Amino acid sequence: MRKKNQRMQKINELLKEEITKVITYELQNPKIQGFISVTDVDTTNNLEYANVKLSIFAYGNKDEKAEEEIFNNILHSAGYIRQKVCEAVDLQKMPYLQFELDRGQQYANEVNELLNKIKGNK
């Protein structure tokens, strides 16, 4: 993976902040509830696309199906999210947002649970 130049890093951070604000404060969809974190944004050099990684924790439900449902509702709101970010960010070209689930934290938690079980058996 190539290292991004400073300009692209700033754009990625700016988009990450604004997407977080829109998802947290402006989405009015009751189906999008839980702790939703934008973990990373990676924008192509030509500003055509921005790959947005989301970590989702559904309140009171550890079921992956609930997280998938929240994620699908965010996908349906992608146009609205892009529009709101475009209003807040001054870029020549606003990239199309491509969302994906970031399951890194989930996997880390599962590994920790397994290690704790192994530790408890000794």
ZADO-1210 file (C-alpha; in nm, 4 decimals, padded with zeros to 6 digits):
<atoms>
<atom x="00.0000" y="00.0000" z="00.0000" code="MET" pos="1"/>
<atom x="00.1386" y="00.3374" z="-00.1011" code="ARG" pos="2"/>
<atom x="00.1756" y="00.6072" z="00.1573" code="LYS" pos="3"/>
<atom x="-00.0694" y="00.8923" z="00.1026" code="LYS" pos="4"/>
<atom x="00.0661" y="01.2413" z="00.0615" code="ASN" pos="5"/>
<atom x="-00.0118" y="01.5051" z="00.3196" code="GLN" pos="6"/>
<atom x="-00.2956" y="01.6595" z="00.1153" code="ARG" pos="7"/>
<atom x="-00.4740" y="01.3267" z="00.0806" code="MET" pos="8"/>
<atom x="-00.4280" y="01.2545" z="00.4509" code="GLN" pos="9"/>
<atom x="-00.5933" y="01.5883" z="00.5345" code="LYS" pos="10"/>
<atom x="-00.8808" y="01.5172" z="00.2948" code="ILE" pos="11"/>
<atom x="-00.9314" y="01.1718" z="00.4479" code="ASN" pos="12"/>
<atom x="-00.9353" y="01.3140" z="00.8021" code="GLU" pos="13"/>
<atom x="-01.1748" y="01.5927" z="00.7028" code="LEU" pos="14"/>
<atom x="-01.4120" y="01.3480" z="00.5347" code="LEU" pos="15"/>
<atom x="-01.3916" y="01.1153" z="00.8352" code="LYS" pos="16"/>
<atom x="-01.4899" y="01.3992" z="01.0721" code="GLU" pos="17"/>
<atom x="-01.7776" y="01.5202" z="00.8558" code="GLU" pos="18"/>
<atom x="-01.9165" y="01.1728" z="00.7823" code="ILE" pos="19"/>
<atom x="-01.9089" y="01.1023" z="01.1565" code="THR" pos="20"/>
<atom x="-02.1025" y="01.4232" z="01.2257" code="LYS" pos="21"/>
<atom x="-02.3664" y="01.3438" z="00.9650" code="VAL" pos="22"/>
<atom x="-02.4187" y="00.9852" z="01.0810" code="ILE" pos="23"/>
<atom x="-02.4208" y="01.0839" z="01.4487" code="THR" pos="24"/>
<atom x="-02.6257" y="01.4033" z="01.4423" code="TYR" pos="25"/>
<atom x="-02.8144" y="01.4408" z="01.1148" code="GLU" pos="26"/>
<atom x="-02.9474" y="01.1008" z="01.0120" code="LEU" pos="27"/>
<atom x="-03.3094" y="01.0827" z="01.1233" code="GLN" pos="28"/>
<atom x="-03.3573" y="00.7124" z="01.0502" code="ASN" pos="29"/>
<atom x="-03.4822" y="00.5242" z="01.3599" code="PRO" pos="30"/>
<atom x="-03.3401" y="00.2028" z="01.2112" code="LYS" pos="31"/>
<atom x="-02.9885" y="00.3429" z="01.2470" code="ILE" pos="32"/>
<atom x="-02.9300" y="00.3110" z="01.6189" code="GLN" pos="33"/>
<atom x="-02.6246" y="00.1955" z="01.8012" code="GLY" pos="34"/>
<atom x="-02.2673" y="00.3050" z="01.8373" code="PHE" pos="35"/>
<atom x="-02.1383" y="00.3782" z="01.4876" code="ILE" pos="36"/>
<atom x="-01.7774" y="00.4787" z="01.4403" code="SER" pos="37"/>
<atom x="-01.6013" y="00.5808" z="01.1199" code="VAL" pos="38"/>
<atom x="-01.2712" y="00.3988" z="01.1633" code="THR" pos="39"/>
<atom x="-01.1012" y="00.4970" z="00.8373" code="ASP" pos="40"/>
<atom x="-01.1492" y="00.6864" z="00.5129" code="VAL" pos="41"/>
<atom x="-00.9304" y="00.6188" z="00.2108" code="ASP" pos="42"/>
<atom x="-00.9875" y="00.8472" z="-00.0861" code="THR" pos="43"/>
<atom x="-00.8558" y="00.7790" z="-00.4340" code="THR" pos="44"/>
<atom x="-00.6029" y="01.0326" z="-00.5641" code="ASN" pos="45"/>
<atom x="-00.8450" y="01.1572" z="-00.8312" code="ASN" pos="46"/>
<atom x="-01.1160" y="01.2123" z="-00.5615" code="LEU" pos="47"/>
<atom x="-01.3497" y="00.9772" z="-00.7485" code="GLU" pos="48"/>
<atom x="-01.4206" y="00.7451" z="-00.4545" code="TYR" pos="49"/>
<atom x="-01.3776" y="00.7390" z="-00.0790" code="ALA" pos="50"/>
<atom x="-01.3783" y="00.4016" z="00.0917" code="ASN" pos="51"/>
<atom x="-01.5362" y="00.4518" z="00.4351" code="VAL" pos="52"/>
<atom x="-01.4896" y="00.1838" z="00.7020" code="LYS" pos="53"/>
<atom x="-01.7540" y="00.1660" z="00.9736" code="LEU" pos="54"/>
<atom x="-01.7522" y="-00.0115" z="01.3054" code="SER" pos="55"/>
<atom x="-02.1051" y="-00.0790" z="01.4327" code="ILE" pos="56"/>
<atom x="-02.2167" y="-00.1910" z="01.7767" code="PHE" pos="57"/>
<atom x="-02.5921" y="-00.2489" z="01.7976" code="ALA" pos="58"/>
<atom x="-02.7240" y="-00.1523" z="02.1420" code="TYR" pos="59"/>
<atom x="-02.8353" y="-00.4528" z="02.3454" code="GLY" pos="60"/>
<atom x="-02.7709" y="-00.6915" z="02.0596" code="ASN" pos="61"/>
<atom x="-02.4426" y="-00.8655" z="01.9788" code="LYS" pos="62"/>
<atom x="-02.6000" y="-01.0283" z="01.6756" code="ASP" pos="63"/>
<atom x="-02.4178" y="-00.9660" z="01.3469" code="GLU" pos="64"/>
<atom x="-02.7563" y="-00.9605" z="01.1749" code="LYS" pos="65"/>
<atom x="-02.8531" y="-00.6444" z="01.3681" code="ALA" pos="66"/>
<atom x="-02.5261" y="-00.4801" z="01.2671" code="GLU" pos="67"/>
<atom x="-02.5813" y="-00.5807" z="00.9046" code="GLU" pos="68"/>
<atom x="-02.9295" y="-00.4266" z="00.9160" code="GLU" pos="69"/>
<atom x="-02.7904" y="-00.0989" z="01.0519" code="ILE" pos="70"/>
<atom x="-02.5170" y="-00.1095" z="00.7879" code="PHE" pos="71"/>
<atom x="-02.7714" y="-00.1662" z="00.5081" code="ASN" pos="72"/>
<atom x="-02.9730" y="00.1323" z="00.6299" code="ASN" pos="73"/>
<atom x="-02.6584" y="00.3444" z="00.6210" code="ILE" pos="74"/>
<atom x="-02.5987" y="00.2249" z="00.2638" code="LEU" pos="75"/>
<atom x="-02.9487" y="00.3422" z="00.1737" code="HIS" pos="76"/>
<atom x="-02.8613" y="00.6819" z="00.3222" code="SER" pos="77"/>
<atom x="-02.5295" y="00.7130" z="00.1351" code="ALA" pos="78"/>
<atom x="-02.6604" y="00.9785" z="-00.1055" code="GLY" pos="79"/>
<atom x="-02.7913" y="01.1925" z="00.1795" code="TYR" pos="80"/>
<atom x="-02.4655" y="01.1514" z="00.3735" code="ILE" pos="81"/>
<atom x="-02.2634" y="01.2522" z="00.0650" code="ARG" pos="82"/>
<atom x="-02.4865" y="01.5566" z="00.0075" code="GLN" pos="83"/>
<atom x="-02.4475" y="01.6779" z="00.3679" code="LYS" pos="84"/>
<atom x="-02.0708" y="01.6222" z="00.3645" code="VAL" pos="85"/>
<atom x="-02.0504" y="01.8086" z="00.0331" code="CYS" pos="86"/>
<atom x="-02.2258" y="02.1075" z="00.1918" code="GLU" pos="87"/>
<atom x="-01.9730" y="02.1123" z="00.4779" code="ALA" pos="88"/>
<atom x="-01.6515" y="02.0418" z="00.2860" code="VAL" pos="89"/>
<atom x="-01.4977" y="02.2628" z="00.0199" code="ASP" pos="90"/>
<atom x="-01.3500" y="02.0262" z="-00.2381" code="LEU" pos="91"/>
<atom x="-01.3317" y="02.0652" z="-00.6150" code="GLN" pos="92"/>
<atom x="-01.4868" y="01.7236" z="-00.6476" code="LYS" pos="93"/>
<atom x="-01.6799" y="01.5332" z="-00.3836" code="MET" pos="94"/>
<atom x="-01.5946" y="01.1621" z="-00.3945" code="PRO" pos="95"/>
<atom x="-01.8626" y="00.8954" z="-00.4032" code="TYR" pos="96"/>
<atom x="-01.8776" y="00.7223" z="-00.0683" code="LEU" pos="97"/>
<atom x="-01.8305" y="00.3459" z="-00.0595" code="GLN" pos="98"/>
<atom x="-01.9044" y="00.1995" z="00.2825" code="PHE" pos="99"/>
<atom x="-01.7729" y="-00.1246" z="00.4266" code="GLU" pos="100"/>
<atom x="-01.7947" y="-00.2857" z="00.7673" code="LEU" pos="101"/>
<atom x="-01.4765" y="-00.2845" z="00.9728" code="ASP" pos="102"/>
<atom x="-01.4875" y="-00.5984" z="01.1842" code="ARG" pos="103"/>
<atom x="-01.1365" y="-00.5570" z="01.3250" code="GLY" pos="104"/>
<atom x="-01.2531" y="-00.4691" z="01.6754" code="GLN" pos="105"/>
<atom x="-01.4965" y="-00.7617" z="01.6803" code="GLN" pos="106"/>
<atom x="-01.2223" y="-01.0040" z="01.5866" code="TYR" pos="107"/>
<atom x="-00.9905" y="-00.8555" z="01.8491" code="ALA" pos="108"/>
<atom x="-01.2613" y="-00.9020" z="02.1145" code="ASN" pos="109"/>
<atom x="-01.3172" y="-01.2632" z="02.0081" code="GLU" pos="110"/>
<atom x="-00.9437" y="-01.3362" z="02.0287" code="VAL" pos="111"/>
<atom x="-00.9294" y="-01.1778" z="02.3767" code="ASN" pos="112"/>
<atom x="-01.2229" y="-01.3918" z="02.4917" code="GLU" pos="113"/>
<atom x="-01.0518" y="-01.7058" z="02.3634" code="LEU" pos="114"/>
<atom x="-00.7244" y="-01.6123" z="02.5312" code="LEU" pos="115"/>
<atom x="-00.9067" y="-01.5476" z="02.8581" code="ASN" pos="116"/>
<atom x="-01.0751" y="-01.8888" z="02.8353" code="LYS" pos="117"/>
<atom x="-00.7397" y="-02.0561" z="02.7732" code="ILE" pos="118"/>
<atom x="-00.5844" y="-01.8634" z="03.0621" code="LYS" pos="119"/>
<atom x="-00.8720" y="-01.9679" z="03.2900" code="GLY" pos="120"/>
<atom x="-00.8239" y="-02.3373" z="03.2064" code="ASN" pos="121"/>
<atom x="-00.4622" y="-02.3437" z="03.3312" code="LYS" pos="122"/>
</atoms>
